[in-house]
Amino acid sequence: MAILGLLGGMSWESTAHYYAQINRLVRDARGGLHSAPILLHSVDFAAIAALQRSGDWAQAAQILGQAAQGLAAAGAGALVICTNTMHKVAAPIAEAAGIPLLHIVDPTIAALQAAGVGRVALLGTRFTMEDDFYRARLVAAGFEVCVPAAAARDDIHRVIFDELCQGRVLAASRDRYLDIIAALRDDGAEAVIMGCTEIAMLLDGVSAALPLFDTTALHAAAAAAWLLNDGAD
């Protein structure tokens, strides 16, 4: 089987879900004691988060590009960036690695298309919701994309960094997210992209006003499929 490179740690809370889900899918498909051949480089998220706050995306891309380069040198045949936000610099990271990148938005697009969704709401960090790198890929695929109001975006971002990335899952924050989703439904959204890899920690198994598309689970499934296909496109 081919070897998959995971660029993780952003945060390690969600990277652990990637590792578990990919291995579970490979085991279920192959049976017995089979597991996923994975190389993981887990960065110190504090350094990356500081660069995000300061807007130094070039330096963040350089750090992650070097890590991805190391994964490729160690034998990884494809790269998974285990975070939505850092796909803002996916292109230079993939260029540094020199191996195919399994982009997180692509399996999400496929799932939305299969479900017949037209207008989708995007939840994530402030960078994901407000910058164009994520929405542009969705719009190019034919979706109308909406985001919550400014105050709601502030709350979503705060919960991600101050709670979920630190392993704290609070009922009050879950209720706030559900209220935001209900407002998005009232605004005409047909579904919600959980466009931060930690959001599933808060909303997994919860009944929401709209269908939820979990980018972590979808990305992990695409990664497992790549492995099960022995790295073939």
N, C-alpha and C positions, 0 to 999 in steps of 0.2 A: 504494500500500500504506500501511496505517496505520503509525504510529511507536510503537515500544515504549520505555518508560523502564526502565532497569536501575539499581537502587540497589545499588552494589557496594562492593568494597574490604574485605569482611569475611569472609575475607581476599581480597586481590587474586589470590592463587594460584587459588582456585576461581572467582572472577569471570572470569578468563581462559578457563576451561573453558566457562562460560556463553556468553561472546561467541563462542567458536569453534563450539560445538555449535549454537547458534541459527543462525549464519550458514551452517554446513554443511547444516543441514536445509532452509533456504530455498533455497540453491543447488541441492541435490539435487532439490527439488520444482519449481523454476522453470527450472533449467538455465542454461547459458551463464555470463554474468558477473553474474547476479543475486546479491544479498546482502541482509542484513536491515537495514531502516531502524531504527537504534538510537540512543537518547540514553543516555549513561552518566554517572552521577555516582558517582565512586569516592572514598569517604571515607578519612580517616586512621584505620586500625583501632586504633591504640594508644589514641586518645582514647575510642573506643567500648568497647574491652576494659576500660579503667580504670573506666568507669561500670558495666559489668557486674559487675566484682569488688566495687565498693562498693555495689551494689544500687540505683543511681540510674537506674532504668529510665525514669523520667519525663523526665530530662534527655536520655537517649539517644534517646527517642522524639521529643523536640523537635528535636534535631539532624537526625535522619533525616527527620522530617516536613518540615523546611524544605528539605532536599535534594530530597525527593519533590515538594514544591510547585514548586521550580524546574524539575524535569523536565516537570511538567504545563504550566507557563507556556511552556516552550520548544516544546511541541507533542506531548508524549507522550500517547497515548490510553489506555494501560494501564500498570500498574506491576508490576515484578517485584523483590522483595526477595531479593537473591542470597545468602541465608544462612538456615539453619533457625532458629538461636537468636533472631534479632531478630524473628521472627514472634511472639514473646512480646508485642511492642508493635505488631503489624500493624494493629490497628484504628485507633489514633490516627495512625499514619503515613498510612494510606489516607484517613482523614478530612481530614488536612491537605492531601493531594494533590488530593482531589476527583475522582479518576479511578478506574476499576475496578482492583482488586488481584487478580492471579493468584496465589492462595495456594499455597504449596509443598506442603501436605499433601493438597490435593484430587487432583492427578494420582497421588500415591502411593496414596491410598485406591482410586482407580479401578483401578490396576494390581494391588493386593492382592486386590480383589474379583474381578477377571478371572482371577486365579490360584487362587481358591478358598481363600485363606488365612483361618484363624480366629484363631489365637493367634500374635501377631507380637512379636518382640523389637525394642526401640528402642535404637540406639547414637547418641551425639551428645555435645555438651558436657554438663557437669554440669547446666546450666540446662535443657537440653532433656530430659534423662533424668529429672530430679528434680522439675521444676516441672510444673504441670498443663496449661499452655496447648497443648501438642502432643498429649499423651496423650488429653486430653478430646475433641479433635476425632476422634481415631481411635476412641475408645470410643463416641462418638455415632454413628459409622458402623457399629457392631456388632462391632468387634474386641476381643479380649482382648489387653492389652498387658503385656509384662513387660520389665524392665530388668536388667542385670547386677548382681551383688553389689557392695557398697560399694567394696571394694578394686579390683575391675575397673573400676568407674566412675571412680575416681581415675586409673587408668592411661589409660583412654580419653581423658579430659579433658586430661591432661598431654601426651599424644602430639599431640593436636589443636593445642594452643596453643604448645608448646615445639618441635614438629617440623614438622608439616604446614603450619601457617600461615606458617612461615618457610622453606618449600620443601624441608624435609629429609624424605626417605622412607627409613626404616631397616628392614632385614630383621628385626631383633629385635622391633621394634614390630609388624610385620606378623604375626610368629609369635604374639605376645601377643594380638593381636586375633583370630586364628584359634582360639587356645585358648579365648578368651572365647566365641566363637560356638559352639564345640563344647559348652561347658558349658550354653549356652542351649538347644541342641538337646536335651541330656539332661534339661533342665528342662521340655521339652514345647513349645518354640517351633517353629513351622513355617516361619518365614522371618525375615529380618532387614532392618529399615529402616536404611540408612546415612543417619541423620538429622543429619549434618553435611556440608556441601558439600565438605569436604576429604577425607573418608574414602575416596572413590573413588580418590584419588591413591595410597592405600596398598593397596587391595584390588582394583583394576581388573584383570580377567583372572585373578584368583586362584581356585583351587578351594577353596571353603569347605564346612563341614559343613551349611550351610543356604543356600537361595536368597537372594541379596542384591538388595535394591531400592534403586537409586541415586537419591536425591532430586534430585541435580543434573541428571542426564540426563532424568528424568521432568519436572522443572520446565522445563528448556530446551525439551523437546519440546512441552509445553503452550504455552510462549511462542511458539515457531515456528508452531504451529497457529493461534494467535490472529492472528499476522501474515499467514499464508497465507489466512486467512479474512477478511482486510482489516478486522480489529478487530470483527467481528460475534461475538455470543455463540454 
